[in-house]
Amino acid sequence: MNLDYIEISKFLNKDKLCSDYLQLNARYDGAERYSFNGCNKIEVWHKEASNQVVVKGSIPYFINGHNFYSSHKDWIEGLEYIQGCLQINIFSGLVNCFEFGTIQEIPFPESDFLRNHIKAKGMQVREYKKGNILTGKEFDSPSLKVKLYDVQRNIKNKLDKPIREDLSKAYAWDKEKHYIKLENHYKKPEAHFRGNIYLNELLSSGFQQSLKTGLLTSYNSIMKTGNSIIPCHKGDINASTIPLMILKELESIYNFNTEELIKGKLKAIPEDVFSPADRKARLRTIRDNLKKISLQGGSPYDIKELLQARIEASTNP
Amino acid sequence: MNARFIESCHIPMGYELKPETKGSFYQSWGRRDILPERISLGIFAQKRVSQKDSKKKNEINGIYKKTEDGLYSSLNNRKIHSSIWGAEEYPEFYGYGIIDERYSIYDLLILYSGNNCSNSFEIHLFRGLGKPEYLPQAFSFLRDYLNKKPQ
């Protein structure tokens, strides 16, 4: 579990930004945008009027070339290198936004996993697809965005072969297995944590622990489906049992009763189409189908126990 | 700091002695927008009798020509200078220097030569790694890099 993308701002007051290690990319009215090369680039903005520097980017990508895993030591080394080159005390900088997350191996295909994570209370859901395949979901609120995505696809598509080989050797990454990334994107840390967050505070062990707990809380707030028990016999699954299974799984999430909804719909069909006998016959079939469906307690796609174990392992390595 | 990151800071260049000169080297390969094309190797100032200076192996100096543009051409009147110090734990290298602490820049130069700098040498520049805590990592990286390099 580690920090990933971050945006840090720092007022320089009378000091000057050292741009010897930066490449100027663009000049705007009152601001300059530079890039700073490492394994991957990070962005450095200089706002002239306020003499403010903003450093934006993924420190794991900058220092390691990937974000599969980065240690606290990697972060400190990366930041010390940046502050040495820019000649600023970056650790006293203000954190504008940041991401904290983990990559988790899962025992089912990524798209199945994503499909069964439906919604989170008070958050808007956005889906990301590549063609017809679901590749990610975001649960968005004004100060926090919870991101779930198929990280295996990113590793295969975005990372070079030597890095993938390193991941296999160092972290046992396996191209045949399934991995997702769960991430809390703190869009407004000052609102979420009720006060400004400085980089030194963010890197403290107490804060890191609270971020781990926060990640698990975010994950638990996502409502999952997939808790219907699949009948063992082919004969018990006909064409109309499948939509009923889906409806039954969604009942508790969206607070409705499948049977009542179906009854209502049957009543809405005019009598010249459906006679009372027709309605009774349809309802009887639907009830028979509903009897074939039973639900289990939790969703098999819920990985909270895996995440819990990961938190414990990272707390007591 | 991992090898991949150090690799991203690494800029190798080669210099060869100009015939009939004592210590005037011209760039033969590598990026041309970093150091001056001509570099001189030699201690021209009188060495002080101090413990520190006794470890000094050499000095490199260079001036960017008017038509040249390089990484350090805006500093020190277009001149570059670095003392070259020996690194006991890495004897295969001629030595190392830093450009340019006077301007709060800490770029590490490691000199490697198969002929003790009599005919040619390689300068391996590591941007931002000229601080004591980075030296062992840069030297180790370069040792691996040169061992893997086809001879």
HADDOCK unambig.tbl for C-alpha pairs under 7 A between the chains (distance, minus, plus):
assign (segid A and resid 38 and name CA) (segid B and resid 5 and name CA) 6.04 0.50 0.50
assign (segid A and resid 38 and name CA) (segid B and resid 8 and name CA) 5.52 0.50 0.50
assign (segid A and resid 38 and name CA) (segid B and resid 9 and name CA) 6.87 0.50 0.50
assign (segid A and resid 39 and name CA) (segid B and resid 4 and name CA) 6.50 0.50 0.50
assign (segid A and resid 39 and name CA) (segid B and resid 5 and name CA) 5.25 0.50 0.50
assign (segid A and resid 39 and name CA) (segid B and resid 8 and name CA) 5.59 0.50 0.50
assign (segid A and resid 63 and name CA) (segid B and resid 5 and name CA) 5.52 0.50 0.50
assign (segid A and resid 64 and name CA) (segid B and resid 2 and name CA) 6.82 0.50 0.50
assign (segid A and resid 64 and name CA) (segid B and resid 4 and name CA) 6.65 0.50 0.50
assign (segid A and resid 64 and name CA) (segid B and resid 5 and name CA) 6.25 0.50 0.50
assign (segid A and resid 74 and name CA) (segid B and resid 1 and name CA) 6.86 0.50 0.50
assign (segid A and resid 77 and name CA) (segid B and resid 1 and name CA) 6.59 0.50 0.50
assign (segid A and resid 85 and name CA) (segid B and resid 128 and name CA) 6.06 0.50 0.50
